[in-house]
Amino acid sequence: MNRKPKILILGAGYGGMMTASRLQKGNFHQDAEITLVNKHDYHYQTTWLHEPAAGTLHHDRTRMKITDIIDTHKVNFIKDSVVSIDKENKKVKLDKEELDYDYLVIGLGSQPETFGIPGVYDHAFSIRSVNSVRLIREHIEYMFASYNKQDEKDDSLLTFVVAGAGFTGIEFVGELSERIPELCEEYDIARENVSMYSIEAAPTALPGFDEELVEYAMNLLESRGVNFKINTPIKEVQDGKVLLDDGEVIDSQTIVWTTGVRGNSIVEEAGFEAMRGRVKVDANLRAPGHEDVFIIGDCALIINEEINRPYPPTAQIAIQQSYTCANNIKALVKGTEEELEEFQPDIKGTVASLGGKEAIGVVGDRKLYGTSASTVKKLIDNRYLYLLGGMPLVLKKGKLNLF
Amino acid sequence: MNRKPKILILGAGYGGMMTASRLQKGNFHQDAEITLVNKHDYHYQTTWLHEPAAGTLHHDRTRMKITDIIDTHKVNFIKDSVVSIDKENKKVKLDKEELDYDYLVIGLGSQPETFGIPGVYDHAFSIRSVNSVRLIREHIEYMFASYNKQDEKDDSLLTFVVAGAGFTGIEFVGELSERIPELCEEYDIARENVSMYSIEAAPTALPGFDEELVEYAMNLLESRGVNFKINTPIKEVQDGKVLLDDGEVIDSQTIVWTTGVRGNSIVEEAGFEAMRGRVKVDANLRAPGHEDVFIIGDCALIINEEINRPYPPTAQIAIQQSYTCANNIKALVKGTEEELEEFQPDIKGTVASLGGKEAIGVVGDRKLYGTSASTVKKLIDNRYLYLLGGMPLVLKKGKLNLF
């Protein structure tokens, strides 16, 4: 009796989840034993997390039970944390057990990039999981609830610092600026007592975005009370304060760190050659020298040949990779290696939401502002749900208030 | 020209608010200048505060704008804090100004009684104002939100200690026990990870209440997971822990102090003879030796001659006092001192809510349990609104889900 080859997928983010979803189609479980491992029993939309972090969307809207999407007759699901990967012996150590594999898909996602700035891990929040954004939401409310209980009012309770004016930082501060007036109402606090800062080391907010759109976003957010400090590196984060390179100190009890991500340290620890936790994969999305290991999503490094720089890790690329990855695994299992596909990203555009009905974006050659950009953003969010779980999932979790 | 006598009411709790409301009736402002001073621009229902503290009722349901109730053409309203009372010179110092009076009504309410137990002010919450209960609600949520973010789970985050199993303590732990399952659902926490303690120094919960009803309440609350520690004095409160006299230490990040109240220290500092901040007033509700100073509500001490012990300070007594107080002020201003009334409490009953549709109570000679007690409790709450603002206020803020 032939043993069925074991396919092990680590991580149920965009890449891992979509790979599992692609593999379960066409009854591939008859040819291989497919296992998906994830820390939580739910999958969540990482790109939506700025909304529950600010409290403008409930976190349950951003997540779904994995076994509601994956057919467990076709794909085994194990809820456990990955501890380490032993690529020589083809084993993966989890918290509670050890698994072996014939083909491995690493989709373990990213970790916050601190650039070695002291105090970030100890004193700043990050937008990276349901647990972490729920804490940010409640922390912000707790600051508002505490303010009026103090005899000597401490304005650092109502000072909110977002470190990094990249994509996530701008999207979060956009939501926050929409949420602040509601919080002021709820906690009997005058709007002028609240401060918001968006701090960016680079010479511009949203580096790489169209200049005109960046200006639109900054004007809009400034009109909602956001103070921008661009070209201003952060020197250190301490308990209750942010120290800037230019000598300024901002007293704040709420510092949200969004200066970008790196790959997962488990990938580095496994001995793959990596840059900041990201492995430069081959054209088939495999780790160099390891034909049985696919790496996708935020742990995969792919060079944009046109500008000779890596593509930024996005949900869009992770989803596209999952198609190539699933097809290539099928080819390897079936022994039709001539059918291995090369991955080619197809960047359709980028839209950043700014809270409320505002957004900016580039789709193809078109620049979008305001409501039309916001609508496109929601369509993108819904499209992913459609790819993952069809129309029922769109109806259940989608953003149906399009305008 | 005759100067109109000045009537100054300090505090817009049950007593002060109802006195102002009584005085504005019958156009008494033509005879006297009436001023009401309060720290906030709203009046709130102190006896409902255990609900917003647990998060089972929004705090806006427990409060109303003072100028929505008081007609400012008849009664001046000043939003300010009372600093001190100079009874010899008939002046009251506020934060921002000084006022003089001909007749003073002190309705400044209570302060938590700590019995000198160390650490209470620094490490425990109390249920005494909109600001304080909003903080408790958010603190509880923050504990739940923090739990899953920790690598080493700290169960003290999910341990809730209510110090004092008197009226407020039992009502609060009742609401909390109703709220916990919702919080477990919201924050992905198993119910068995949460602990609740009700700790009481006296030999029984709800001292003074009918024994059979106390047993009913304790059985019900135990079935919802409350651990009772009766006859167990608290020795000290420290950051994150409660030390009991019997040597046990309970690790808890949330300690709510409800062991009773004392009168207001401003009354003591003004030189009135007081026991724990409460002044034993004369039959007309005046401070002994001060015919121009009325003291009502939690700062007034009235002896129940039948048992030779003070009546416990309640909303019921404060409201009854306001009628006597307002009538007596009118008599003094009109120079009809023979019409001065003597205050006689008329205790109609006591009902304690236990969360959900549960309550216990004694009304007249009847013991009440369960839904019928809960309905009576709501009728009592609505009756006060009716006395204060008539049917429109009942419809706006009342508890209309009677069964």
Contacts between the chains, C-beta under 8 A, distances in Angstrom:
chain1	res1	chain2	res2	distance
A	130	B	188	7.9
A	131	B	148	4.6
A	131	B	149	5.1
A	131	B	188	7.9
A	132	B	149	6.4
A	134	B	145	4.9
A	134	B	187	6.7
A	135	B	142	8.0
A	135	B	145	4.6
A	135	B	146	6.1
A	135	B	149	5.2
A	137	B	145	7.3
A	138	B	138	7.1
A	138	B	141	5.1
A	138	B	142	4.7
A	138	B	144	7.8
A	138	B	145	3.8
A	138	B	146	7.9
A	139	B	142	6.6
A	139	B	145	7.5
A	141	B	138	5.1
A	141	B	141	7.1
A	141	B	142	7.7
A	142	B	135	8.0
A	142	B	138	4.7
A	142	B	139	6.6
A	142	B	141	7.7
A	142	B	142	4.7
A	144	B	138	7.8
A	145	B	134	4.9
A	145	B	135	4.7
A	145	B	137	7.3
A	145	B	138	3.8
A	145	B	139	7.5
A	146	B	135	6.1
A	146	B	138	7.8
A	148	B	131	4.6
A	149	B	131	5.1
A	149	B	132	6.4
A	149	B	135	5.2
A	187	B	134	6.7
A	188	B	130	7.9
A	188	B	131	7.9
